[in-house]
Amino acid sequence: MFEVVLTRRKRWGWRWQVCDQSGKVFADGFERTRPAAKYHAERALFFLLSQAYLTKRSAAPSED
């Protein structure tokens, strides 16, 4: 399971991270506004999930 973390940075903006349950960071970044940080974090999460689905699907045997 993945988790999106938004952290306020003093005077600089927002840091975002996409982590797993153990705390391993899969993607991170920095944005000036909270909505922008939330958008980029959720976009990265969607990308990670879609890649996992495509990898799993391509590894499955074909039934042709």
N, C-alpha and C positions, 0 to 999 in steps of 0.2 A: 504494500500500500504506500502511495506517495502522499506527501504533505506540502502545501505551499506556506512559506513563512515570509511575512513582511516585517521589516524592522526599521523603525524611524532612526535616521542618522541626524545628529545635531547640525542644523543650518545647511545641510548638504542635500537632503532628500531621503529617499527610501531604498533600502537594500532588499532584494527579493531572492529567495532560494526555493528550489524544489528538492526535497529530501525524502529518504525512505524512513521507515520506523526506527531504524538503528541510528539515524542521524547522518548517514552518508549523503553528501551533496551531489546531485546529478546535474543541476543547472543553477546558475546564479547570475545576478546582475544588479545594476544600480540605475534608478530613475529619479527625476526631480520631483514628480508628484506621485501621490499614493495611487490614484487611478491608473496611471501609466505603469507603475510597478506591478499592480494587480493584474493588468492586462498581459504584460510580458511574462509574468509567472504562470498564469493560466495557459497562455499560449505554449510555453515550454512544457508544461504538464501534458497538454493535449498531444504535442509532438512525441513525447516519450511514450505515452499510451498507444498512440497510433503505430509507432515503430515496433512496439512489443507485439501488437496484433498482427502486423504484416510479417514479422519474423516468425511468429508461431504458425501463421497460415501457410507460409512458403515452406516450412519444415514438415507440414503434414503430407502424408502420401496422397498422390492423386488417384482418383477413382475413374479413370477414363477407360 
